[in-house]
Amino acid sequence: MASLFKKTCISKQLLIALSTTLPLTGHTANNEDKLEIEQLRSEVNELKALIKQYNVRPVENTQSEVKPASSTTEKTSSDLLKLTTKSGAQFQLYGFIRGDSSYQFKGGNGIFNRIHKVDLEGQETNKERFYNTMTTTRFGLDFKTPLEGQQIGGKLEVDFRGGVNNDTIRLRHVYLTYNNWLFGQTTSSFLATDLQPDMLDFGSPLGIGTFRTPLVRYNNKFTSGPEYFISLEKGRDENRLPALSGKLKYDFEDGSISTRAMVQELRIPAANNEKELSWGAAIGASYQASPKLKLMADYSHVKGDDRFLLYTNNAYLLNDTNTQVYLNEFDSFTTGVSYQFTSKIKGTLGYGAMFAKDHNGFAEQDILSDQGQNKTLQQGWLYMMYTPIAPVTFGLEYIYGERKTFSDQKGIDNRLEAMVRYNF
């Protein structure tokens, strides 16, 4: 093609030269010269026809239309799990297949965390047990639809920890979003699951919460940077009014910090529908001290609730005649440090605790009625995670915990757990 273009350029130059000389020779030539001129004109016409036939375009234009082989890439596995409908709605499937095993030296009746119900001394029936399950497998679907300048989206996520025996499908998250609004079921705004240390145990660490509840939530950002969340959430079934919760979260270069609050009217049918004020306040933070080292801590104080945070006492106790209500009040705390040893190995050391107020009516009523409520709960864990290839993760964790009741009875939680997970 290049040689043809060169030949064409030379031919054009020849045409120009001939067109300028022919008129001059036409006035002075004899008959022989006229014959030669006619022959030259014939050859020129042939060249014109040849140029018109090939109609060669400039080289730079032809190059711009040729796509290099490297520009064609294969779809990634993530792209293959995405779907765009004719109307423009985008769906993406995600989740994992997970298997868990646990050998329990001492503890509660079940494979995952039950630190608040472990056997007390002299009552050990749940020891030297092996557990295995695949019910933590999870499937989720995220979707979004940009529509006339509005952002519409949502999530549907399930696992298999539902039912009495934790072996049926359970809705974890199911909600719709419209710009800054969320309608459906998801994690309470009073909680900060992003601040909890890594833990292999599917039951989650002591000292934090994972409460997912029906709610209506609005979130936005202040001009200075912090993001805020305000929610009306379903609390206990007997409550007539929703709980009001809020969160203020600020992300900075190496971490984040959040403060939260919750207030609700606690209605007690057994005490002639008496109403009590239940509330909570919390603060937590995470800090990336180095590319490999991350620190996390979270603290909560709650009165009159047993749903938002895990492994707590009853929200309240009643006296023998159901005429007096005693609200539980407690502090919970969790902290941890994670370290990335290599690109494939990560470890976490964590500690969680719950300390109930023990000089109040709740503690005194528990001792009188011998209900076995907890004065303190403490738990520590060491978790190692190995990811040989991106979709596959193996985990091993050792957990040790202690339970102490208001009547000073003690119980031990002592477990070794293992996990394998395939993300998609």
C-alpha positions as CSV (number, residue, x, y, z in Angstrom):
1,M,0.0,0.0,0.0
2,A,2.9,2.4,0.8
3,S,4.6,1.7,-2.6
4,L,1.3,2.3,-4.4
5,F,0.8,5.6,-2.6
6,K,4.4,6.6,-3.5
7,K,3.7,5.7,-7.2
8,T,0.5,7.7,-7.1
9,C,2.2,10.8,-5.8
10,I,4.9,10.6,-8.6
11,S,2.1,10.3,-11.1
12,K,0.3,13.4,-9.8
13,Q,3.6,15.4,-10.0
14,L,4.0,14.2,-13.6
15,L,0.5,15.3,-14.5
16,I,1.2,18.8,-13.1
17,A,4.4,19.0,-15.1
18,L,2.8,17.9,-18.3
19,S,-0.2,20.2,-17.9
20,T,2.1,23.2,-17.6
21,T,4.4,22.3,-20.5
22,L,1.9,21.0,-23.1
23,P,0.3,24.4,-23.8
24,L,3.7,25.9,-24.5
25,T,4.8,23.2,-26.9
26,G,1.5,23.3,-28.7
27,H,2.4,26.7,-30.4
28,T,5.8,25.6,-31.7
29,A,5.6,21.9,-32.5
30,N,5.6,20.4,-36.0
31,N,3.6,17.4,-37.1
32,E,5.9,14.8,-35.5
33,D,5.8,16.7,-32.3
34,K,2.1,16.8,-32.4
35,L,2.0,13.0,-32.7
36,E,4.3,12.6,-29.7
37,I,2.1,15.1,-27.7
38,E,-1.0,13.1,-28.5
39,Q,0.8,9.9,-27.3
40,L,1.8,11.6,-24.1
41,R,-1.8,12.9,-23.6
42,S,-3.0,9.3,-24.0
43,E,-0.6,8.1,-21.4
44,V,-1.6,10.9,-19.0
45,N,-5.3,9.9,-19.4
46,E,-4.3,6.3,-18.6
47,L,-2.5,7.5,-15.4
48,K,-5.6,9.5,-14.4
49,A,-7.8,6.4,-14.8
50,L,-5.3,4.4,-12.7
51,I,-5.4,7.0,-9.9
52,K,-9.1,7.1,-9.9
53,Q,-9.4,3.3,-9.8
54,Y,-7.2,2.9,-6.7
55,N,-8.4,6.1,-4.9
56,V,-5.7,5.7,-2.3
57,R,-6.3,7.5,1.0
58,P,-3.4,9.0,3.1
59,V,-1.5,6.5,5.2
60,E,-2.3,8.2,8.6
61,N,-6.1,7.7,8.1
62,T,-5.7,4.0,7.3
63,Q,-3.6,3.4,10.4
64,S,-6.2,5.1,12.6
65,E,-8.8,2.6,11.6
66,V,-6.7,-0.5,12.4
67,K,-7.2,-1.6,16.0
68,P,-4.2,-3.3,17.6
69,A,-4.6,-6.8,18.8
70,S,-3.9,-5.7,22.4
71,S,-7.0,-3.5,22.5
72,T,-9.2,-6.6,22.5
73,T,-9.5,-7.9,26.1
74,E,-11.3,-10.9,27.5
75,K,-14.1,-10.3,30.0
76,T,-13.2,-10.8,33.7
77,S,-15.1,-13.0,36.0
78,S,-16.6,-9.9,37.6
79,D,-17.9,-8.7,34.2
80,L,-19.5,-12.1,33.6
81,L,-21.5,-11.7,36.8
82,K,-23.0,-8.4,35.6
83,L,-26.2,-8.0,33.6
84,T,-27.7,-4.9,32.0
85,T,-31.4,-5.0,31.0
86,K,-32.9,-3.3,28.0
87,S,-34.2,-0.5,30.3
88,G,-30.7,0.2,31.6
89,A,-30.9,-1.5,35.0
90,Q,-27.6,-3.0,36.1
91,F,-27.4,-6.2,38.2
92,Q,-24.4,-7.8,39.7
93,L,-24.3,-11.2,41.5
94,Y,-21.9,-11.7,44.4
95,G,-21.3,-14.1,47.3
96,F,-19.3,-17.0,48.5
97,I,-19.4,-20.7,49.1
98,R,-18.2,-21.3,52.7
99,G,-17.5,-24.3,54.9
100,D,-16.9,-24.1,58.7
101,S,-15.6,-26.6,61.2
102,S,-15.2,-26.2,65.0
103,Y,-13.7,-28.3,67.8
104,Q,-15.1,-27.1,71.1
105,F,-13.1,-28.0,74.2
106,K,-15.7,-26.2,76.4
107,G,-18.5,-23.7,75.6
108,G,-22.0,-23.4,74.4
109,N,-24.3,-25.6,72.4
110,G,-23.5,-24.7,68.8
111,I,-20.7,-24.2,66.3
112,F,-20.5,-20.4,66.6
113,N,-20.2,-17.8,69.3
114,R,-22.4,-18.3,72.4
115,I,-20.2,-16.6,75.0
116,H,-23.3,-15.4,76.9
117,K,-24.6,-19.0,77.3
118,V,-21.5,-21.2,77.8
119,D,-21.8,-23.9,80.5
120,L,-21.2,-22.8,84.0
121,E,-18.8,-24.6,86.3
122,G,-20.3,-27.9,87.5
123,Q,-22.8,-27.9,84.6
124,E,-20.6,-28.7,81.6
125,T,-22.5,-30.7,79.0
126,N,-21.1,-29.0,75.9
127,K,-17.5,-30.0,75.7
128,E,-15.3,-32.1,73.5
129,R,-17.6,-31.6,70.5
130,F,-16.9,-31.3,66.8
131,Y,-19.2,-29.2,64.6
132,N,-19.3,-28.7,60.8
133,T,-21.6,-26.6,58.6
134,M,-22.0,-25.1,55.1
135,T,-25.0,-22.9,56.1
136,T,-22.9,-19.7,56.1
137,T,-22.8,-19.8,52.3
138,R,-24.1,-16.4,51.0
139,F,-25.6,-15.1,47.8
140,G,-26.3,-11.5,47.0
141,L,-27.6,-9.3,44.2
142,D,-26.8,-5.5,43.9
143,F,-28.7,-3.5,41.3
144,K,-28.9,0.2,40.2
145,T,-30.9,2.2,37.7
146,P,-30.0,5.8,36.8
147,L,-33.4,7.2,35.8
148,E,-33.9,10.8,34.7
149,G,-31.1,12.1,36.9
150,Q,-32.2,10.1,39.9
151,Q,-30.2,7.2,41.4
152,I,-32.3,4.1,42.2
153,G,-30.7,0.9,43.5
154,G,-31.0,-1.8,46.0
155,K,-29.7,-5.1,47.4
156,L,-31.0,-8.6,48.1
157,E,-28.7,-10.9,50.2
158,V,-29.5,-14.3,51.7
159,D,-27.7,-17.0,53.6
160,F,-28.8,-20.4,55.1
161,R,-28.9,-19.5,58.8
162,G,-32.6,-19.2,59.1
163,G,-35.2,-21.2,61.0
164,V,-35.1,-22.9,64.4
165,N,-32.2,-25.2,63.3
166,N,-30.3,-22.6,61.4
167,D,-30.6,-24.5,58.1
168,T,-33.1,-22.6,56.0
169,I,-32.8,-19.5,53.7
170,R,-32.6,-16.3,55.7
171,L,-33.0,-12.7,54.4
172,R,-30.0,-10.7,55.5
173,H,-30.4,-7.5,53.5
174,V,-33.3,-6.5,51.3
175,Y,-33.8,-2.9,50.5
176,L,-34.4,-0.2,47.8
177,T,-32.5,3.1,47.6
178,Y,-33.7,6.4,46.1
179,N,-31.0,9.0,46.0
180,N,-30.2,9.5,49.7
181,W,-33.1,7.4,51.1
182,L,-33.2,3.7,51.9
183,F,-36.3,1.6,52.5
184,G,-36.1,-2.0,53.7
185,Q,-34.1,-4.2,56.0
186,T,-30.4,-3.7,56.7
187,T,-27.9,-3.1,59.5
188,S,-29.0,-0.6,62.1
189,S,-27.5,2.9,62.0
190,F,-26.6,2.5,65.6
191,L,-23.9,0.0,64.7
192,A,-20.5,0.3,62.9
193,T,-19.6,-3.1,61.5
194,D,-16.8,-1.5,59.5
195,L,-15.0,-0.9,62.9
196,Q,-15.0,-4.5,64.1
197,P,-11.8,-6.6,64.0
198,D,-11.7,-9.5,61.7
199,M,-13.1,-12.7,63.2
200,L,-13.5,-16.1,61.6
201,D,-16.4,-17.0,63.8
202,F,-19.6,-16.3,61.9
203,G,-21.3,-15.3,65.2
204,S,-19.2,-12.1,65.2
205,P,-17.1,-10.7,68.1
206,L,-18.3,-9.9,71.6
207,G,-18.7,-6.2,72.1
208,I,-20.3,-5.3,68.7
209,G,-23.6,-5.6,67.0
210,T,-24.9,-6.8,63.6
211,F,-28.6,-6.2,64.1
212,R,-30.4,-6.1,60.7
213,T,-33.9,-4.6,61.0
214,P,-36.7,-3.0,58.9
215,L,-36.0,0.7,58.7
216,V,-36.3,4.0,56.8
217,R,-33.0,5.8,56.6
218,Y,-31.7,9.1,55.2
219,N,-28.0,9.8,54.8
220,N,-26.0,12.8,53.4
221,K,-22.8,14.7,53.9
222,F,-22.0,18.0,55.5
223,T,-20.0,20.4,53.4
224,S,-17.0,19.9,55.8
225,G,-16.9,16.2,55.0
226,P,-18.6,14.1,57.7
227,E,-21.4,11.8,56.6
228,Y,-24.6,11.4,58.7
229,F,-27.3,8.8,58.9
230,I,-30.8,9.1,60.5
231,S,-33.1,6.1,60.8
232,L,-36.5,5.1,62.1
233,E,-36.0,1.4,62.9
234,K,-38.1,-1.5,64.1
235,G,-37.2,-2.5,67.6
236,R,-38.9,-5.1,69.8
237,D,-42.2,-6.5,68.5
238,E,-44.2,-5.1,71.4
239,N,-43.0,-1.6,71.0
240,R,-45.6,0.7,69.4
241,L,-43.1,3.3,68.2
242,P,-39.9,2.8,66.1
243,A,-36.5,3.4,67.5
244,L,-34.7,6.5,66.4
245,S,-31.0,6.1,65.7
246,G,-28.3,8.2,64.2
247,K,-24.7,8.0,63.1
248,L,-22.0,10.6,62.3
249,K,-19.0,9.2,60.4
250,Y,-15.9,11.0,59.4
251,D,-13.3,9.3,57.0
252,F,-9.8,10.7,57.0
253,E,-6.7,9.6,55.1
254,D,-5.7,6.8,57.3
255,G,-8.9,5.7,58.9
256,S,-12.4,6.7,60.2
257,I,-14.3,7.6,63.3
258,S,-18.0,7.4,64.1
259,T,-20.3,8.4,66.9
260,R,-23.8,6.9,67.2
261,A,-26.9,7.2,69.3
262,M,-30.2,5.3,69.8
263,V,-33.4,6.1,71.7
264,Q,-36.7,4.1,71.9
265,E,-39.8,3.7,74.0
266,L,-39.8,0.3,75.6
267,R,-43.3,-1.1,76.1
268,I,-43.7,-4.0,78.6
269,P,-47.0,-5.9,78.2
270,A,-46.4,-8.1,81.3
271,A,-46.3,-5.0,83.5
272,N,-49.6,-3.6,82.3
273,N,-48.0,-2.1,79.2
274,E,-45.7,0.1,81.3
275,K,-43.4,2.3,79.2
276,E,-39.7,2.9,79.8
277,L,-37.1,4.9,78.0
278,S,-34.3,2.8,76.4
279,W,-31.2,4.4,74.9
280,G,-27.7,3.9,73.8
281,A,-24.5,5.8,72.8
282,A,-21.4,4.7,71.0
283,I,-18.1,5.8,69.6
284,G,-15.4,3.9,67.6
285,A,-12.5,4.4,65.3
286,S,-10.1,2.6,63.0
287,Y,-6.5,3.7,62.1
288,Q,-4.2,2.4,59.4
289,A,-0.9,2.9,61.2
290,S,1.1,1.5,58.3
291,P,0.4,-0.3,55.0
292,K,0.4,-3.6,56.9
293,L,-0.8,-2.6,60.4
294,K,-4.4,-1.6,61.2
295,L,-5.9,-0.8,64.6
296,M,-9.7,-0.8,65.6
297,A,-11.7,0.0,68.7
298,D,-15.4,0.5,69.5
299,Y,-17.3,1.4,72.7
300,S,-21.0,1.4,73.5
301,H,-23.2,2.2,76.6
302,V,-26.8,0.8,76.5
303,K,-29.7,0.8,78.8
304,G,-32.9,-1.2,78.4
305,D,-32.1,-3.1,75.2
306,D,-31.1,-6.7,74.2
307,R,-31.3,-6.5,70.4
308,F,-28.9,-4.0,68.9
309,L,-25.7,-5.4,70.5
310,L,-24.8,-9.1,70.6
311,Y,-24.5,-11.4,73.6
312,T,-26.2,-9.1,76.1
313,N,-28.6,-9.7,79.1
314,N,-32.4,-9.4,78.9
315,A,-33.5,-5.8,78.3
316,Y,-35.3,-5.9,81.6
317,L,-36.5,-8.0,84.6
318,L,-39.7,-7.9,86.5
319,N,-40.3,-8.6,90.2
320,D,-42.5,-11.5,91.3
321,T,-45.8,-9.5,91.0
322,N,-44.9,-7.9,87.7
323,T,-45.3,-4.5,89.2
324,Q,-41.7,-3.2,89.0
325,V,-39.5,-3.0,85.9
326,Y,-35.7,-3.2,86.2
327,L,-33.7,-2.2,83.1
328,N,-30.4,-3.7,82.3
329,E,-27.5,-1.3,81.8
330,F,-24.1,-2.2,80.4
331,D,-20.9,-1.2,78.7
332,S,-19.5,-3.1,75.7
333,F,-16.1,-2.8,74.2
334,T,-14.1,-4.4,71.4
335,T,-10.6,-3.8,70.0
336,G,-8.2,-5.5,67.6
337,V,-5.1,-5.2,65.6
338,S,-4.6,-6.7,62.1
339,Y,-1.3,-7.3,60.4
340,Q,-0.6,-8.2,56.7
341,F,2.4,-10.5,57.0
342,T,2.6,-11.2,53.2
343,S,0.3,-10.6,50.2
344,K,-1.3,-13.9,51.1
345,I,-1.2,-14.2,54.9
346,K,-3.0,-11.9,57.3
347,G,-3.5,-12.2,61.1
348,T,-5.8,-10.5,63.6
349,L,-5.6,-10.4,67.4
350,G,-8.9,-9.3,69.0
351,Y,-10.5,-8.7,72.4
352,G,-14.2,-8.1,73.3
353,A,-16.0,-7.5,76.6
354,M,-19.3,-6.7,78.2
355,F,-19.6,-5.2,81.7
356,A,-23.1,-5.0,83.2
357,K,-23.9,-2.5,86.0
358,D,-24.0,-4.7,89.1
359,H,-25.3,-2.3,91.8
360,N,-28.8,-1.7,90.6
361,G,-32.2,-3.3,90.7
362,F,-31.6,-5.5,87.7
363,A,-28.6,-7.2,89.3
364,E,-30.5,-7.6,92.6
365,Q,-33.6,-9.1,91.0
366,D,-31.4,-11.5,89.0
367,I,-29.8,-12.8,92.1
368,L,-33.2,-13.2,93.8
369,S,-34.8,-15.0,90.9
370,D,-31.6,-17.0,89.9
371,Q,-31.9,-16.3,86.2
372,G,-28.2,-16.5,85.4
373,Q,-27.8,-13.1,83.8
374,N,-24.2,-12.1,83.2
375,K,-22.2,-9.5,85.1
376,T,-19.1,-9.8,82.8
377,L,-18.2,-11.4,79.5
378,Q,-14.7,-11.4,78.1
379,Q,-13.3,-13.0,75.0
380,G,-10.1,-13.0,73.0
381,W,-9.2,-14.5,69.7
382,L,-6.3,-15.1,67.3
383,Y,-7.2,-15.4,63.6
384,M,-4.9,-16.3,60.7
385,M,-6.1,-16.0,57.1
386,Y,-4.3,-17.5,54.1
387,T,-5.3,-16.7,50.5
388,P,-3.2,-18.8,48.0
389,I,-5.2,-17.4,45.0
390,A,-7.6,-14.5,44.9
391,P,-11.0,-16.3,45.1
392,V,-10.0,-18.9,47.8
393,T,-9.3,-18.2,51.5
394,F,-8.4,-20.6,54.3
395,G,-8.8,-19.5,58.0
396,L,-7.8,-20.9,61.4
397,E,-8.8,-19.3,64.7
398,Y,-8.4,-19.9,68.4
399,I,-11.0,-18.4,70.8
400,Y,-10.9,-18.3,74.6
401,G,-13.5,-16.6,76.7
402,E,-15.0,-16.3,80.2
403,R,-18.5,-15.7,81.5
404,K,-19.3,-14.5,85.1
405,T,-22.9,-14.2,86.4
406,F,-24.2,-11.8,89.1
407,S,-24.1,-14.7,91.5
408,D,-20.4,-15.2,90.7
409,Q,-20.7,-18.4,88.8
410,K,-18.2,-18.8,86.0
411,G,-18.1,-20.5,82.6
412,I,-15.4,-21.1,80.0
413,D,-15.5,-20.8,76.2
414,N,-12.5,-22.7,74.6
415,R,-12.7,-23.4,70.8
416,L,-10.6,-24.0,67.7
417,E,-12.2,-23.2,64.4
418,A,-11.4,-23.6,60.7
419,M,-12.9,-22.2,57.5
420,V,-12.6,-22.4,53.7
421,R,-14.3,-19.9,51.4
422,Y,-14.6,-19.4,47.7
423,N,-15.7,-15.8,46.7
424,F,-17.4,-15.1,43.4
